[in-house]
Amino acid sequence: MLFEPGTPANTIATVPTRSFRFVIDPPLLSQLVMYPLRGIASLINDLASTPHGLTITLVYPDYLAERRNTQPPSLLEGHVCVAETDADIPPYRLSEEVPLEKKSPNARAALALVALANAVQADGIVTDSEFLVGARHPLYQHHRVRLIPPAEFGDVLERCAHGHGIFWSATEPSRNYPQDVYYQLLHPKGRKMARWFNRVSSSLTPPDHHENVRNATLNRYGFILYSRDMVRFYELQLDHFTRRGLYRRFGGMLAY
């Protein structure tokens, strides 16, 4: 097997994991080192190199690639685990509630990705397959399989980092901003709101209007973005440990 499945005997569910695995659809691996997704590869690299950082492993099914190539891009070297064969991957049976046409031409490769994700207890499948992404919600509901379009992968990695107090971005190269200003200066939505306030602040009268708008755009909206990241982070953690037989851990943090 590519990985030994985690069990209650070797997994401590009281501590959030710093190791994440994602199965990546073969055509997308090379795209992670090219614009506009290059920031994702840089973030994976930087998270692994920092003290007390995160380990992000991309599981690459070489047996599903049109052109076999076990050499990952240099920027991702050391972060890609190549599965050369599916000989050790058991078949996976989907629920009848998942609306997938199993006789579709794209079905074999798509279902093979799901089977691999189940076998290695992956935290998600990065794919742009319309066959799978179109059924992402039923797949998650019935099988806890998380489908991640490539445009959303950077956001998922940012949640993993933010939950551990590392406020880095997959779209901005700077690694020097603390949490206090991250959402106002680096987060795409928070930065947009902050720039809008800077444009209109001089026209806000009387003074209490200025303070109320400043508080809403620079403080409260940043807290909303942070809360959203924390909810998504603990969803990832709950799924991670539930796959290993440790049911409903981190439910208290999610409720909070």
C-alpha positions as CSV (number, residue, x, y, z in Angstrom):
1,M,0.0,0.0,0.0
2,L,1.1,3.6,-0.6
3,F,0.2,4.5,3.0
4,E,-0.7,2.6,6.1
5,P,-4.2,3.7,7.0
6,G,-4.4,5.6,10.3
7,T,-6.2,3.9,13.2
8,P,-7.1,4.9,16.7
9,A,-4.0,3.2,17.8
10,N,-1.6,5.5,16.0
11,T,-3.6,8.8,15.7
12,I,-4.1,11.3,18.5
13,A,-7.4,13.1,17.8
14,T,-7.0,15.7,20.5
15,V,-4.3,17.5,18.5
16,P,-5.1,18.9,15.0
17,T,-3.1,17.3,12.3
18,R,-0.4,19.1,10.5
19,S,-0.2,16.5,7.7
20,F,-2.6,16.6,4.8
21,R,-2.9,14.4,1.7
22,F,-4.6,15.3,-1.5
23,V,-5.1,13.1,-4.6
24,I,-4.4,15.2,-7.7
25,D,-5.8,14.5,-11.1
26,P,-2.7,13.9,-13.4
27,P,-3.3,16.7,-15.9
28,L,-3.3,19.3,-13.0
29,L,0.1,18.5,-11.5
30,S,2.1,20.5,-14.0
31,Q,-0.4,23.4,-13.8
32,L,0.4,24.0,-10.1
33,V,3.8,25.4,-11.1
34,M,2.4,27.7,-13.8
35,Y,0.3,30.9,-13.7
36,P,-2.3,31.4,-12.3
37,L,-1.8,28.4,-9.9
38,R,1.9,28.8,-9.2
39,G,1.3,30.4,-5.8
40,I,-0.2,27.0,-4.7
41,A,3.1,25.2,-5.3
42,S,5.1,28.0,-3.6
43,L,2.8,27.8,-0.6
44,I,3.2,24.0,-0.3
45,N,7.0,24.5,-0.4
46,D,7.1,27.3,2.1
47,L,4.8,25.5,4.6
48,A,7.0,22.5,4.6
49,S,10.2,24.5,5.1
50,T,9.1,26.6,8.1
51,P,9.6,25.3,11.7
52,H,6.4,23.7,13.0
53,G,5.0,24.0,9.5
54,L,2.7,21.7,7.6
55,T,3.3,18.7,5.4
56,I,1.2,18.7,2.2
57,T,1.5,15.5,0.2
58,L,0.1,15.3,-3.4
59,V,-0.7,11.7,-4.3
60,Y,-0.2,11.4,-8.1
61,P,-1.8,8.4,-9.8
62,D,0.7,7.8,-12.6
63,Y,-1.4,4.9,-13.9
64,L,-4.2,7.3,-14.8
65,A,-1.9,9.7,-16.7
66,E,-2.1,9.8,-20.5
67,R,1.7,10.1,-20.6
68,R,3.5,8.2,-17.9
69,N,5.9,10.4,-16.0
70,T,7.1,9.8,-12.4
71,Q,9.2,12.9,-12.2
72,P,7.3,15.8,-10.5
73,P,8.0,19.5,-11.2
74,S,11.1,20.7,-9.4
75,L,9.1,23.2,-7.2
76,L,7.0,20.3,-5.9
77,E,9.9,17.8,-5.5
78,G,9.6,16.1,-2.2
79,H,5.8,16.9,-1.9
80,V,4.5,14.4,-4.5
81,C,4.0,10.7,-3.8
82,V,3.7,8.8,-7.1
83,A,1.3,5.8,-7.3
84,E,2.6,3.8,-10.2
85,T,0.0,1.1,-10.2
86,D,-3.5,0.5,-8.8
87,A,-2.7,-3.1,-7.9
88,D,-3.1,-2.4,-4.2
89,I,-6.1,-0.1,-4.5
90,P,-9.3,-1.9,-3.6
91,P,-12.4,-1.1,-5.7
92,Y,-14.8,1.4,-4.2
93,R,-18.6,1.1,-4.4
94,L,-20.5,4.4,-4.5
95,S,-23.9,4.9,-2.9
96,E,-26.9,4.8,-5.2
97,E,-27.7,8.3,-3.9
98,V,-24.7,9.7,-5.7
99,P,-25.9,10.8,-9.2
100,L,-23.0,9.5,-11.3
101,E,-23.5,7.7,-14.6
102,K,-21.0,4.9,-14.1
103,K,-21.1,3.9,-17.8
104,S,-19.9,7.4,-18.9
105,P,-16.6,7.5,-20.9
106,N,-15.1,9.5,-18.0
107,A,-16.4,7.2,-15.3
108,R,-13.4,4.9,-15.1
109,A,-10.8,7.5,-14.4
110,A,-13.1,9.5,-12.1
111,L,-14.0,6.4,-10.0
112,A,-10.4,5.4,-9.9
113,L,-9.6,8.8,-8.3
114,V,-12.3,8.2,-5.6
115,A,-11.0,4.7,-4.9
116,L,-7.4,6.0,-4.5
117,A,-8.6,8.8,-2.2
118,N,-10.4,6.3,0.0
119,A,-7.4,3.9,0.1
120,V,-4.9,6.6,1.2
121,Q,-7.5,8.4,3.4
122,A,-7.0,11.6,1.4
123,D,-8.3,15.0,2.6
124,G,-9.5,15.8,-0.8
125,I,-9.3,15.2,-4.6
126,V,-8.0,18.1,-6.7
127,T,-9.7,17.7,-10.1
128,D,-11.5,19.7,-12.8
129,S,-13.5,16.7,-14.0
130,E,-17.0,17.8,-14.5
131,F,-18.1,14.2,-14.0
132,L,-16.9,14.5,-10.3
133,V,-17.3,18.2,-9.5
134,G,-20.9,18.1,-10.6
135,A,-21.6,15.5,-7.9
136,R,-19.3,17.1,-5.3
137,H,-22.0,17.6,-2.7
138,P,-23.5,14.1,-2.7
139,L,-20.0,12.6,-2.7
140,Y,-19.2,14.6,0.4
141,Q,-22.5,13.9,2.1
142,H,-22.5,10.1,1.5
143,H,-18.8,9.3,1.4
144,R,-17.0,12.2,3.0
145,V,-15.0,12.6,-0.3
146,R,-14.1,16.3,-0.7
147,L,-13.9,17.4,-4.4
148,I,-11.7,20.5,-4.9
149,P,-11.6,22.3,-8.2
150,P,-8.0,23.7,-8.9
151,A,-9.2,27.3,-8.5
152,E,-10.3,26.5,-4.9
153,F,-7.2,24.5,-3.9
154,G,-5.2,27.5,-2.8
155,D,-8.1,28.5,-0.5
156,V,-8.1,25.0,1.1
157,L,-4.4,25.1,1.7
158,E,-4.7,28.6,3.3
159,R,-7.3,27.2,5.7
160,C,-4.9,24.4,6.7
161,A,-2.3,27.0,7.4
162,H,-4.5,29.6,9.1
163,G,-5.8,27.0,11.6
164,H,-2.3,26.5,12.8
165,G,-1.5,30.2,13.1
166,I,0.4,30.6,9.8
167,F,-1.2,33.5,7.9
168,W,0.2,33.0,4.5
169,S,-1.5,33.2,1.1
170,A,-1.6,31.2,-2.1
171,T,-2.1,34.4,-4.1
172,E,0.4,36.8,-2.5
173,P,4.1,35.9,-2.1
174,S,4.8,37.9,1.0
175,R,5.3,35.9,4.2
176,N,5.8,38.8,6.6
177,Y,2.3,39.7,7.6
178,P,0.8,38.7,11.0
179,Q,-2.8,37.8,11.6
180,D,-3.6,41.3,12.8
181,V,-3.4,42.7,9.3
182,Y,-3.6,39.6,7.1
183,Y,-7.3,39.9,6.2
184,Q,-7.0,43.6,5.5
185,L,-3.9,43.5,3.4
186,L,-3.6,40.0,1.8
187,H,-7.0,38.3,1.8
188,P,-8.6,39.1,-1.6
189,K,-12.0,40.0,-0.2
190,G,-10.8,41.7,2.9
191,R,-8.2,43.8,0.9
192,K,-11.0,44.8,-1.5
193,M,-13.1,46.1,1.4
194,A,-10.1,47.9,3.0
195,R,-9.3,49.6,-0.3
196,W,-12.9,50.7,-0.7
197,F,-12.9,52.3,2.8
198,N,-9.6,54.1,2.0
199,R,-11.3,55.6,-1.1
200,V,-14.4,56.9,0.7
201,S,-13.2,57.5,4.2
202,S,-12.6,61.3,3.6
203,S,-16.2,61.7,2.5
204,L,-17.8,60.0,5.5
205,T,-19.5,62.5,7.8
206,P,-20.4,63.1,10.6
207,P,-17.4,61.5,12.5
208,D,-19.5,58.7,14.0
209,H,-20.3,57.5,10.4
210,H,-16.6,57.3,9.7
211,E,-15.9,55.3,12.8
212,N,-18.8,52.9,12.2
213,V,-17.9,52.2,8.6
214,R,-14.2,51.8,9.6
215,N,-15.1,49.4,12.3
216,A,-17.3,47.4,10.0
217,T,-14.9,47.2,7.0
218,L,-11.6,46.8,8.7
219,N,-12.5,45.0,12.0
220,R,-15.8,43.2,11.8
221,Y,-15.4,41.9,8.2
222,G,-11.9,40.6,9.0
223,F,-13.4,38.7,12.0
224,I,-16.1,37.2,9.7
225,L,-13.4,36.0,7.2
226,Y,-11.3,34.6,10.1
227,S,-14.3,32.8,11.5
228,R,-15.1,31.3,8.1
229,D,-11.5,30.0,7.9
230,M,-11.7,28.4,11.3
231,V,-15.0,26.7,10.6
232,R,-13.6,25.2,7.4
233,F,-10.3,24.3,9.1
234,Y,-12.1,22.2,11.8
235,E,-14.3,20.6,9.1
236,L,-11.1,19.4,7.5
237,Q,-9.9,18.2,10.9
238,L,-13.1,16.4,11.8
239,D,-13.1,14.6,8.4
240,H,-9.4,13.7,8.8
241,F,-9.9,11.9,12.1
242,T,-13.3,10.4,11.3
243,R,-11.8,8.6,8.3
244,R,-9.5,7.0,10.9
245,G,-12.3,5.7,13.1
246,L,-12.2,8.6,15.6
247,Y,-15.7,9.9,15.3
248,R,-16.8,13.5,15.7
249,R,-13.6,15.0,17.1
250,F,-13.4,18.8,17.1
251,G,-17.2,19.1,17.2
252,G,-16.9,21.5,20.1
253,M,-14.6,23.8,18.1
254,L,-17.0,23.8,15.2
255,A,-19.9,24.6,17.4
256,Y,-17.9,27.5,19.0
